[in-house]
Amino acid sequence: MDVARPPVSRKLVSKPFMCAIIRSVLYLIFCQWAMTTSYFTINHFMDPRQLRPRAD
């Protein structure tokens, strides 16, 4: 009975560990997306002629 307990505790420990990894990966992806989106919007508002050169 005592030999069967370690795998259960490993599963209980690995589940929050996997959740933390997934959460950190999603956070990094969200940070990258927010940075690129803000970068493009800043470029668009500062110099719209870059995206639409034929507007003039």
C-alpha distance matrix in Angstrom:
0.0 3.8 5.5 5.5 7.0 10.2 11.7 11.7 13.4 15.7 16.8 17.5 19.5 21.3 22.5 24.8 25.7 27.0 28.7 30.5 31.6 33.0 34.6 36.3 37.5 39.0 40.6 42.1 43.5 44.9 46.5 48.1 49.4 50.8 52.5 54.1 55.2 56.8 58.4 59.9 61.1 62.7 64.5 65.6 67.1 68.6 70.2 70.2 72.6 69.9 68.1 71.4 74.1 76.4 76.6 79.7
3.8 0.0 3.8 5.5 5.5 7.9 10.5 10.9 11.5 13.8 15.6 16.2 17.5 19.6 21.3 23.2 23.8 25.5 27.4 28.7 29.9 31.6 33.2 34.5 35.9 37.6 38.9 40.4 42.0 43.4 44.8 46.5 47.9 49.3 50.8 52.5 53.8 55.2 56.7 58.5 59.7 61.1 62.9 64.2 65.6 66.9 68.6 68.8 71.3 68.5 66.9 70.2 72.9 75.3 75.5 78.5
5.5 3.8 0.0 3.8 5.6 6.7 8.6 10.2 11.3 12.6 14.5 16.0 17.0 18.5 20.5 22.8 22.9 24.3 26.6 28.0 28.6 30.4 32.3 33.5 34.6 36.5 38.0 39.2 40.7 42.4 43.8 45.2 46.7 48.3 49.7 51.2 52.6 54.2 55.5 57.2 58.6 60.1 61.6 63.0 64.6 65.9 67.4 67.6 69.9 66.9 65.3 68.7 71.3 73.7 74.1 77.0
5.5 5.5 3.8 0.0 3.8 6.0 6.4 7.4 9.6 10.9 12.0 13.6 15.3 16.5 18.0 20.6 21.1 22.1 24.2 26.0 26.8 28.2 30.1 31.6 32.6 34.2 36.0 37.3 38.6 40.2 41.9 43.2 44.5 46.2 47.8 49.2 50.4 52.1 53.6 55.1 56.4 58.0 59.6 60.8 62.4 63.9 65.4 65.4 67.7 64.9 63.1 66.4 69.0 71.4 71.7 74.7
7.0 5.5 5.6 3.8 0.0 3.9 5.7 5.4 6.5 8.8 10.2 10.9 12.5 14.4 15.9 18.0 18.8 20.2 22.1 23.6 24.7 26.3 27.9 29.4 30.7 32.3 33.7 35.3 36.7 38.2 39.7 41.3 42.6 44.0 45.7 47.3 48.5 50.0 51.6 53.2 54.4 55.9 57.7 58.9 60.3 61.8 63.4 63.5 66.0 63.2 61.5 64.9 67.6 70.0 70.1 73.1
10.2 7.9 6.7 6.0 3.9 0.0 3.9 5.4 5.1 6.1 8.6 9.8 10.4 12.0 14.3 16.3 16.3 18.0 20.2 21.4 22.2 24.1 25.8 26.9 28.2 30.2 31.5 32.7 34.3 36.0 37.3 38.8 40.4 41.8 43.2 44.8 46.2 47.7 49.1 50.9 52.2 53.5 55.2 56.6 58.1 59.4 61.0 61.2 63.6 60.7 59.2 62.6 65.2 67.7 67.9 70.9
11.7 10.5 8.6 6.4 5.7 3.9 0.0 3.8 5.5 5.0 6.2 8.7 9.8 10.3 12.2 15.0 15.0 15.9 18.3 20.0 20.4 22.0 24.1 25.4 26.3 28.1 29.8 31.0 32.3 34.0 35.6 36.9 38.3 40.0 41.5 42.9 44.2 45.9 47.3 48.8 50.2 51.8 53.3 54.6 56.2 57.6 59.1 59.1 61.4 58.6 56.9 60.2 62.8 65.2 65.5 68.5
11.7 10.9 10.2 7.4 5.4 5.4 3.8 0.0 3.8 5.4 5.1 6.3 8.7 9.9 10.8 13.4 14.4 15.3 17.1 19.0 20.1 21.3 23.0 24.7 25.9 27.3 28.9 30.6 31.8 33.2 34.9 36.5 37.6 39.1 40.9 42.4 43.4 45.1 46.7 48.2 49.4 51.0 52.8 53.9 55.3 56.9 58.5 58.5 60.9 58.2 56.4 59.7 62.5 64.8 64.9 68.0
13.4 11.5 11.3 9.6 6.5 5.1 5.5 3.8 0.0 3.8 5.4 5.0 6.1 8.5 10.1 11.7 12.5 14.3 15.9 17.2 18.6 20.3 21.6 23.1 24.7 26.2 27.4 29.1 30.7 32.0 33.4 35.1 36.5 37.8 39.4 41.2 42.3 43.7 45.3 47.1 48.2 49.6 51.5 52.7 54.0 55.5 57.2 57.4 59.9 57.2 55.6 59.0 61.7 64.2 64.2 67.2
15.7 13.8 12.6 10.9 8.8 6.1 5.0 5.4 3.8 0.0 3.8 5.4 5.0 5.9 8.5 10.6 10.4 11.9 14.3 15.4 16.1 18.0 19.8 20.9 22.2 24.1 25.5 26.7 28.3 29.9 31.3 32.7 34.3 35.8 37.2 38.8 40.1 41.7 43.0 44.8 46.1 47.5 49.2 50.5 52.0 53.4 54.9 55.1 57.5 54.7 53.1 56.6 59.1 61.7 61.9 64.8
16.8 15.6 14.5 12.0 10.2 8.6 6.2 5.1 5.4 3.8 0.0 3.8 5.4 5.1 6.1 9.1 9.7 10.3 12.3 14.3 15.1 16.2 18.1 19.8 20.8 22.3 24.0 25.6 26.7 28.2 30.0 31.4 32.6 34.2 35.9 37.3 38.4 40.2 41.7 43.2 44.4 46.1 47.8 48.9 50.4 52.0 53.5 53.5 55.9 53.1 51.4 54.7 57.4 59.8 59.9 62.9
17.5 16.2 16.0 13.6 10.9 9.8 8.7 6.3 5.0 5.4 3.8 0.0 3.8 5.7 5.6 7.3 9.0 10.4 11.4 13.2 14.9 16.1 17.2 19.1 20.7 21.9 23.2 25.1 26.5 27.6 29.2 31.1 32.2 33.4 35.3 37.0 37.9 39.4 41.2 42.8 43.8 45.3 47.3 48.4 49.6 51.2 53.0 53.0 55.6 53.0 51.3 54.6 57.4 59.9 59.8 62.8
19.5 17.5 17.0 15.3 12.5 10.4 9.8 8.7 6.1 5.0 5.4 3.8 0.0 3.8 5.6 6.1 6.5 9.0 10.5 11.2 12.8 14.8 15.8 17.0 18.8 20.5 21.5 23.1 24.9 26.1 27.4 29.2 30.7 31.8 33.4 35.2 36.4 37.7 39.3 41.2 42.3 43.6 45.5 46.8 48.1 49.5 51.2 51.5 54.1 51.4 49.9 53.3 56.0 58.6 58.6 61.4
21.3 19.6 18.5 16.5 14.4 12.0 10.3 9.9 8.5 5.9 5.1 5.7 3.8 0.0 3.8 5.7 4.8 6.0 8.5 9.7 10.3 12.1 13.9 15.1 16.3 18.1 19.6 20.9 22.4 24.0 25.4 26.9 28.4 29.9 31.4 32.9 34.2 35.8 37.2 38.9 40.2 41.6 43.3 44.6 46.1 47.5 49.1 49.2 51.6 48.9 47.3 50.7 53.3 55.9 56.0 58.9
22.5 21.3 20.5 18.0 15.9 14.3 12.2 10.8 10.1 8.5 6.1 5.6 5.6 3.8 0.0 3.9 5.3 5.2 6.2 8.7 9.9 10.6 12.2 14.3 15.4 16.5 18.2 20.0 21.2 22.4 24.2 25.9 26.9 28.3 30.2 31.7 32.7 34.3 36.0 37.5 38.6 40.2 42.1 43.1 44.5 46.2 47.8 47.7 50.3 47.6 45.9 49.2 52.0 54.4 54.3 57.3
24.8 23.2 22.8 20.6 18.0 16.3 15.0 13.4 11.7 10.6 9.1 7.3 6.1 5.7 3.9 0.0 3.8 5.4 4.9 6.1 8.6 9.7 10.2 12.1 14.1 15.1 16.0 18.1 19.7 20.5 22.1 24.2 25.3 26.3 28.1 30.0 30.9 32.2 34.1 35.8 36.7 38.1 40.2 41.3 42.5 44.0 45.9 46.0 48.7 46.2 44.6 47.9 50.7 53.3 53.0 55.9
25.7 23.8 22.9 21.1 18.8 16.3 15.0 14.4 12.5 10.4 9.7 9.0 6.5 4.8 5.3 3.8 0.0 3.8 5.4 5.1 6.3 8.7 9.8 10.6 12.4 14.3 15.2 16.6 18.5 19.9 21.0 22.7 24.4 25.6 27.0 28.8 30.1 31.4 32.9 34.8 36.0 37.2 39.1 40.5 41.8 43.1 44.8 45.2 47.7 44.9 43.5 47.0 49.6 52.2 52.3 55.0
27.0 25.5 24.3 22.1 20.2 18.0 15.9 15.3 14.3 11.9 10.3 10.4 9.0 6.0 5.2 5.4 3.8 0.0 3.8 5.4 5.0 6.1 8.4 9.9 10.5 12.2 14.0 15.3 16.5 18.2 19.8 21.2 22.5 24.1 25.7 27.1 28.3 30.0 31.5 33.0 34.4 35.9 37.5 38.7 40.3 41.8 43.3 43.3 45.7 43.0 41.3 44.7 47.4 49.9 50.0 52.9
28.7 27.4 26.6 24.2 22.1 20.2 18.3 17.1 15.9 14.3 12.3 11.4 10.5 8.5 6.2 4.9 5.4 3.8 0.0 3.8 5.5 5.2 6.0 8.5 9.9 10.5 12.0 14.2 15.3 16.2 18.1 19.9 20.9 22.1 24.1 25.7 26.5 28.1 29.9 31.4 32.4 34.0 35.9 37.0 38.3 40.0 41.6 41.6 44.2 41.7 40.0 43.3 46.1 48.6 48.4 51.4
30.5 28.7 28.0 26.0 23.6 21.4 20.0 19.0 17.2 15.4 14.3 13.2 11.2 9.7 8.7 6.1 5.1 5.4 3.8 0.0 3.8 5.5 5.0 6.1 8.5 9.8 10.3 12.2 14.2 15.0 16.2 18.3 19.8 20.7 22.3 24.2 25.4 26.5 28.2 30.1 31.1 32.4 34.4 35.7 36.9 38.3 40.1 40.4 43.1 40.5 39.1 42.5 45.2 47.9 47.7 50.4
31.6 29.9 28.6 26.8 24.7 22.2 20.4 20.1 18.6 16.1 15.1 14.9 12.8 10.3 9.9 8.6 6.3 5.0 5.5 3.8 0.0 3.8 5.4 5.2 6.2 8.6 9.8 10.6 12.3 14.1 15.3 16.6 18.3 19.8 21.1 22.7 24.2 25.7 26.9 28.7 30.1 31.4 33.0 34.5 36.1 37.3 38.8 39.1 41.5 38.7 37.3 40.8 43.4 46.1 46.2 48.9
33.0 31.6 30.4 28.2 26.3 24.1 22.0 21.3 20.3 18.0 16.2 16.1 14.8 12.1 10.6 9.7 8.7 6.1 5.2 5.5 3.8 0.0 3.8 5.5 5.1 6.1 8.5 9.9 10.5 12.1 14.1 15.4 16.4 18.1 19.9 21.2 22.2 24.1 25.6 27.0 28.3 30.0 31.6 32.7 34.3 35.9 37.3 37.2 39.7 37.0 35.3 38.7 41.4 43.9 43.9 46.9
34.6 33.2 32.3 30.1 27.9 25.8 24.1 23.0 21.6 19.8 18.1 17.2 15.8 13.9 12.2 10.2 9.8 8.4 6.0 5.0 5.4 3.8 0.0 3.8 5.5 5.1 6.1 8.6 9.9 10.4 12.2 14.3 15.2 16.2 18.2 20.0 20.7 22.1 24.0 25.6 26.6 28.1 30.1 31.2 32.4 34.0 35.8 35.9 38.6 36.1 34.5 37.9 40.7 43.2 42.9 45.8
36.3 34.5 33.5 31.6 29.4 26.9 25.4 24.7 23.1 20.9 19.8 19.1 17.0 15.1 14.3 12.1 10.6 9.9 8.5 6.1 5.2 5.5 3.8 0.0 3.8 5.4 4.9 6.2 8.6 9.7 10.4 12.3 14.1 15.1 16.4 18.3 19.7 20.9 22.3 24.3 25.5 26.6 28.5 30.0 31.3 32.5 34.2 34.7 37.2 34.6 33.3 36.9 39.4 42.2 42.1 44.7
37.5 35.9 34.6 32.6 30.7 28.2 26.3 25.9 24.7 22.2 20.8 20.7 18.8 16.3 15.4 14.1 12.4 10.5 9.9 8.5 6.2 5.1 5.5 3.8 0.0 3.8 5.4 5.1 6.2 8.6 9.8 10.7 12.3 14.2 15.4 16.6 18.2 19.9 21.1 22.7 24.3 25.7 27.1 28.5 30.2 31.5 32.8 33.1 35.4 32.6 31.2 34.7 37.2 39.9 40.0 42.8
39.0 37.6 36.5 34.2 32.3 30.2 28.1 27.3 26.2 24.1 22.3 21.9 20.5 18.1 16.5 15.1 14.3 12.2 10.5 9.8 8.6 6.1 5.1 5.4 3.8 0.0 3.8 5.4 5.0 6.0 8.5 9.9 10.4 12.1 14.1 15.3 16.2 18.0 19.7 21.0 22.2 24.0 25.6 26.6 28.2 29.8 31.3 31.2 33.8 31.2 29.5 32.9 35.7 38.2 38.1 41.0
40.6 38.9 38.0 36.0 33.7 31.5 29.8 28.9 27.4 25.5 24.0 23.2 21.5 19.6 18.2 16.0 15.2 14.0 12.0 10.3 9.8 8.5 6.1 4.9 5.4 3.8 0.0 3.8 5.5 5.0 6.1 8.6 9.8 10.4 12.2 14.2 15.1 16.3 18.1 19.9 20.8 22.1 24.1 25.4 26.6 28.1 29.9 30.2 32.9 30.5 29.1 32.6 35.3 38.0 37.6 40.3
42.1 40.4 39.2 37.3 35.3 32.7 31.0 30.6 29.1 26.7 25.6 25.1 23.1 20.9 20.0 18.1 16.6 15.3 14.2 12.2 10.6 9.9 8.6 6.2 5.1 5.4 3.8 0.0 3.8 5.4 5.0 6.2 8.6 9.8 10.5 12.3 14.1 15.3 16.4 18.4 19.9 21.0 22.5 24.2 25.7 26.7 28.3 28.8 31.3 28.5 27.4 31.0 33.5 36.4 36.3 38.8
43.5 42.0 40.7 38.6 36.7 34.3 32.3 31.8 30.7 28.3 26.7 26.5 24.9 22.4 21.2 19.7 18.5 16.5 15.3 14.2 12.3 10.5 9.9 8.6 6.2 5.0 5.5 3.8 0.0 3.8 5.5 5.1 6.1 8.6 9.9 10.7 12.1 14.2 15.3 16.5 18.2 19.9 21.1 22.4 24.2 25.6 26.8 26.9 29.3 26.5 25.0 28.5 31.1 33.8 33.8 36.6
44.9 43.4 42.4 40.2 38.2 36.0 34.0 33.2 32.0 29.9 28.2 27.6 26.1 24.0 22.4 20.5 19.9 18.2 16.2 15.0 14.1 12.1 10.4 9.7 8.6 6.0 5.0 5.4 3.8 0.0 3.8 5.5 5.1 6.0 8.5 9.9 10.4 12.0 14.0 15.3 16.2 18.0 19.8 20.8 22.2 23.9 25.5 25.5 28.2 25.9 24.3 27.7 30.5 33.1 32.7 35.5
46.5 44.8 43.8 41.9 39.7 37.3 35.6 34.9 33.4 31.3 30.0 29.2 27.4 25.4 24.2 22.1 21.0 19.8 18.1 16.2 15.3 14.1 12.2 10.4 9.8 8.5 6.1 5.0 5.5 3.8 0.0 3.8 5.5 5.1 6.1 8.6 9.8 10.5 12.0 14.2 15.3 16.2 18.2 19.8 21.0 22.1 23.9 24.5 27.2 24.8 23.7 27.3 29.8 32.8 32.4 34.8
48.1 46.5 45.2 43.2 41.3 38.8 36.9 36.5 35.1 32.7 31.4 31.1 29.2 26.9 25.9 24.2 22.7 21.2 19.9 18.3 16.6 15.4 14.3 12.3 10.7 9.9 8.6 6.2 5.1 5.5 3.8 0.0 3.8 5.5 5.2 6.2 8.5 10.0 10.5 12.3 14.2 15.3 16.5 18.2 20.0 21.0 22.3 22.8 25.1 22.3 21.3 24.9 27.3 30.3 30.2 32.7
49.4 47.9 46.7 44.5 42.6 40.4 38.3 37.6 36.5 34.3 32.6 32.2 30.7 28.4 26.9 25.3 24.4 22.5 20.9 19.8 18.3 16.4 15.2 14.1 12.3 10.4 9.8 8.6 6.1 5.1 5.5 3.8 0.0 3.8 5.5 5.3 6.0 8.5 9.8 10.6 12.1 14.1 15.3 16.3 18.2 19.8 21.0 20.9 23.4 20.9 19.4 22.8 25.5 28.2 28.0 30.7
50.8 49.3 48.3 46.2 44.0 41.8 40.0 39.1 37.8 35.8 34.2 33.4 31.8 29.9 28.3 26.3 25.6 24.1 22.1 20.7 19.8 18.1 16.2 15.1 14.2 12.1 10.4 9.8 8.6 6.0 5.1 5.5 3.8 0.0 3.8 5.6 5.1 6.0 8.4 9.9 10.5 12.0 14.1 15.1 16.3 17.9 19.7 19.9 22.8 20.7 19.5 22.8 25.6 28.4 27.7 30.2
52.5 50.8 49.7 47.8 45.7 43.2 41.5 40.9 39.4 37.2 35.9 35.3 33.4 31.4 30.2 28.1 27.0 25.7 24.1 22.3 21.1 19.9 18.2 16.4 15.4 14.1 12.2 10.5 9.9 8.5 6.1 5.2 5.5 3.8 0.0 3.8 5.5 5.3 6.0 8.6 10.0 10.4 12.2 14.1 15.4 16.2 18.0 18.8 21.4 19.0 18.4 22.0 24.3 27.4 27.0 29.2
54.1 52.5 51.2 49.2 47.3 44.8 42.9 42.4 41.2 38.8 37.3 37.0 35.2 32.9 31.7 30.0 28.8 27.1 25.7 24.2 22.7 21.2 20.0 18.3 16.6 15.3 14.2 12.3 10.7 9.9 8.6 6.2 5.3 5.6 3.8 0.0 3.8 5.5 5.0 6.2 8.6 9.8 10.5 12.1 14.3 15.2 16.2 16.6 18.9 16.3 15.3 19.0 21.3 24.4 24.2 26.6
55.2 53.8 52.6 50.4 48.5 46.2 44.2 43.4 42.3 40.1 38.4 37.9 36.4 34.2 32.7 30.9 30.1 28.3 26.5 25.4 24.2 22.2 20.7 19.7 18.2 16.2 15.1 14.1 12.1 10.4 9.8 8.5 6.0 5.1 5.5 3.8 0.0 3.8 5.4 5.2 6.2 8.5 9.9 10.4 12.3 14.1 15.3 15.1 17.9 15.9 14.4 17.7 20.6 23.3 22.6 25.2
56.8 55.2 54.2 52.1 50.0 47.7 45.9 45.1 43.7 41.7 40.2 39.4 37.7 35.8 34.3 32.2 31.4 30.0 28.1 26.5 25.7 24.1 22.1 20.9 19.9 18.0 16.3 15.3 14.2 12.0 10.5 10.0 8.5 6.0 5.3 5.5 3.8 0.0 3.8 5.5 5.1 6.0 8.5 9.7 10.4 11.9 13.9 14.5 17.6 15.8 15.1 18.3 20.9 23.8 22.9 25.0
58.4 56.7 55.5 53.6 51.6 49.1 47.3 46.7 45.3 43.0 41.7 41.2 39.3 37.2 36.0 34.1 32.9 31.5 29.9 28.2 26.9 25.6 24.0 22.3 21.1 19.7 18.1 16.4 15.3 14.0 12.0 10.5 9.8 8.4 6.0 5.0 5.4 3.8 0.0 3.8 5.5 5.2 6.2 8.6 10.1 10.5 12.0 13.0 15.6 13.3 13.2 16.7 18.8 22.1 21.5 23.4
59.9 58.5 57.2 55.1 53.2 50.9 48.8 48.2 47.1 44.8 43.2 42.8 41.2 38.9 37.5 35.8 34.8 33.0 31.4 30.1 28.7 27.0 25.6 24.3 22.7 21.0 19.9 18.4 16.5 15.3 14.2 12.3 10.6 9.9 8.6 6.2 5.2 5.5 3.8 0.0 3.8 5.4 5.1 6.0 8.6 9.8 10.4 10.5 13.0 10.8 9.8 13.4 15.8 18.8 18.3 20.6
61.1 59.7 58.6 56.4 54.4 52.2 50.2 49.4 48.2 46.1 44.4 43.8 42.3 40.2 38.6 36.7 36.0 34.4 32.4 31.1 30.1 28.3 26.6 25.5 24.3 22.2 20.8 19.9 18.2 16.2 15.3 14.2 12.1 10.5 10.0 8.6 6.2 5.1 5.5 3.8 0.0 3.8 5.4 4.9 6.1 8.4 9.9 9.7 13.0 11.8 10.8 13.7 16.5 19.2 17.9 20.2
62.7 61.1 60.1 58.0 55.9 53.5 51.8 51.0 49.6 47.5 46.1 45.3 43.6 41.6 40.2 38.1 37.2 35.9 34.0 32.4 31.4 30.0 28.1 26.6 25.7 24.0 22.1 21.0 19.9 18.0 16.2 15.3 14.1 12.0 10.4 9.8 8.5 6.0 5.2 5.4 3.8 0.0 3.8 5.4 5.2 5.9 8.4 9.6 12.7 11.7 11.9 14.7 16.9 19.9 18.6 20.2
64.5 62.9 61.6 59.6 57.7 55.2 53.3 52.8 51.5 49.2 47.8 47.3 45.5 43.3 42.1 40.2 39.1 37.5 35.9 34.4 33.0 31.6 30.1 28.5 27.1 25.6 24.1 22.5 21.1 19.8 18.2 16.5 15.3 14.1 12.2 10.5 9.9 8.5 6.2 5.1 5.4 3.8 0.0 3.8 5.5 5.2 5.8 7.2 9.7 8.1 8.7 11.8 13.6 16.9 16.1 17.6
65.6 64.2 63.0 60.8 58.9 56.6 54.6 53.9 52.7 50.5 48.9 48.4 46.8 44.6 43.1 41.3 40.5 38.7 37.0 35.7 34.5 32.7 31.2 30.0 28.5 26.6 25.4 24.2 22.4 20.8 19.8 18.2 16.3 15.1 14.1 12.1 10.4 9.7 8.6 6.0 4.9 5.4 3.8 0.0 3.8 5.6 5.5 4.8 8.1 7.5 7.0 9.5 12.0 14.7 13.4 15.4
67.1 65.6 64.6 62.4 60.3 58.1 56.2 55.3 54.0 52.0 50.4 49.6 48.1 46.1 44.5 42.5 41.8 40.3 38.3 36.9 36.1 34.3 32.4 31.3 30.2 28.2 26.6 25.7 24.2 22.2 21.0 20.0 18.2 16.3 15.4 14.3 12.3 10.4 10.1 8.6 6.1 5.2 5.5 3.8 0.0 3.8 5.7 5.9 9.6 10.1 10.2 11.9 14.1 16.6 14.6 16.1
68.6 66.9 65.9 63.9 61.8 59.4 57.6 56.9 55.5 53.4 52.0 51.2 49.5 47.5 46.2 44.0 43.1 41.8 40.0 38.3 37.3 35.9 34.0 32.5 31.5 29.8 28.1 26.7 25.6 23.9 22.1 21.0 19.8 17.9 16.2 15.2 14.1 11.9 10.5 9.8 8.4 5.9 5.2 5.6 3.8 0.0 3.8 6.4 9.1 9.4 10.9 12.6 13.9 16.9 15.2 15.9
70.2 68.6 67.4 65.4 63.4 61.0 59.1 58.5 57.2 54.9 53.5 53.0 51.2 49.1 47.8 45.9 44.8 43.3 41.6 40.1 38.8 37.3 35.8 34.2 32.8 31.3 29.9 28.3 26.8 25.5 23.9 22.3 21.0 19.7 18.0 16.2 15.3 13.9 12.0 10.4 9.9 8.4 5.8 5.5 5.7 3.8 0.0 3.8 5.4 5.9 8.0 9.4 10.2 13.3 12.1 12.7
70.2 68.8 67.6 65.4 63.5 61.2 59.1 58.5 57.4 55.1 53.5 53.0 51.5 49.2 47.7 46.0 45.2 43.3 41.6 40.4 39.1 37.2 35.9 34.7 33.1 31.2 30.2 28.8 26.9 25.5 24.5 22.8 20.9 19.9 18.8 16.6 15.1 14.5 13.0 10.5 9.7 9.6 7.2 4.8 5.9 6.4 3.8 0.0 3.8 5.4 5.7 6.4 8.2 10.8 9.1 10.7
72.6 71.3 69.9 67.7 66.0 63.6 61.4 60.9 59.9 57.5 55.9 55.6 54.1 51.6 50.3 48.7 47.7 45.7 44.2 43.1 41.5 39.7 38.6 37.2 35.4 33.8 32.9 31.3 29.3 28.2 27.2 25.1 23.4 22.8 21.4 18.9 17.9 17.6 15.6 13.0 13.0 12.7 9.7 8.1 9.6 9.1 5.4 3.8 0.0 3.8 5.5 4.9 5.0 7.9 7.1 8.0
69.9 68.5 66.9 64.9 63.2 60.7 58.6 58.2 57.2 54.7 53.1 53.0 51.4 48.9 47.6 46.2 44.9 43.0 41.7 40.5 38.7 37.0 36.1 34.6 32.6 31.2 30.5 28.5 26.5 25.9 24.8 22.3 20.9 20.7 19.0 16.3 15.9 15.8 13.3 10.8 11.8 11.7 8.1 7.5 10.1 9.4 5.9 5.4 3.8 0.0 3.8 5.6 5.8 9.5 9.9 11.2
68.1 66.9 65.3 63.1 61.5 59.2 56.9 56.4 55.6 53.1 51.4 51.3 49.9 47.3 45.9 44.6 43.5 41.3 40.0 39.1 37.3 35.3 34.5 33.3 31.2 29.5 29.1 27.4 25.0 24.3 23.7 21.3 19.4 19.5 18.4 15.3 14.4 15.1 13.2 9.8 10.8 11.9 8.7 7.0 10.2 10.9 8.0 5.7 5.5 3.8 0.0 3.8 6.2 9.1 9.3 11.8
71.4 70.2 68.7 66.4 64.9 62.6 60.2 59.7 59.0 56.6 54.7 54.6 53.3 50.7 49.2 47.9 47.0 44.7 43.3 42.5 40.8 38.7 37.9 36.9 34.7 32.9 32.6 31.0 28.5 27.7 27.3 24.9 22.8 22.8 22.0 19.0 17.7 18.3 16.7 13.4 13.7 14.7 11.8 9.5 11.9 12.6 9.4 6.4 4.9 5.6 3.8 0.0 3.8 5.6 5.6 8.5
74.1 72.9 71.3 69.0 67.6 65.2 62.8 62.5 61.7 59.1 57.4 57.4 56.0 53.3 52.0 50.7 49.6 47.4 46.1 45.2 43.4 41.4 40.7 39.4 37.2 35.7 35.3 33.5 31.1 30.5 29.8 27.3 25.5 25.6 24.3 21.3 20.6 20.9 18.8 15.8 16.5 16.9 13.6 12.0 14.1 13.9 10.2 8.2 5.0 5.8 6.2 3.8 0.0 3.8 5.6 6.9
76.4 75.3 73.7 71.4 70.0 67.7 65.2 64.8 64.2 61.7 59.8 59.9 58.6 55.9 54.4 53.3 52.2 49.9 48.6 47.9 46.1 43.9 43.2 42.2 39.9 38.2 38.0 36.4 33.8 33.1 32.8 30.3 28.2 28.4 27.4 24.4 23.3 23.8 22.1 18.8 19.2 19.9 16.9 14.7 16.6 16.9 13.3 10.8 7.9 9.5 9.1 5.6 3.8 0.0 3.8 5.4
76.6 75.5 74.1 71.7 70.1 67.9 65.5 64.9 64.2 61.9 59.9 59.8 58.6 56.0 54.3 53.0 52.3 50.0 48.4 47.7 46.2 43.9 42.9 42.1 40.0 38.1 37.6 36.3 33.8 32.7 32.4 30.2 28.0 27.7 27.0 24.2 22.6 22.9 21.5 18.3 17.9 18.6 16.1 13.4 14.6 15.2 12.1 9.1 7.1 9.9 9.3 5.6 5.6 3.8 0.0 3.8
79.7 78.5 77.0 74.7 73.1 70.9 68.5 68.0 67.2 64.8 62.9 62.8 61.4 58.9 57.3 55.9 55.0 52.9 51.4 50.4 48.9 46.9 45.8 44.7 42.8 41.0 40.3 38.8 36.6 35.5 34.8 32.7 30.7 30.2 29.2 26.6 25.2 25.0 23.4 20.6 20.2 20.2 17.6 15.4 16.1 15.9 12.7 10.7 8.0 11.2 11.8 8.5 6.9 5.4 3.8 0.0
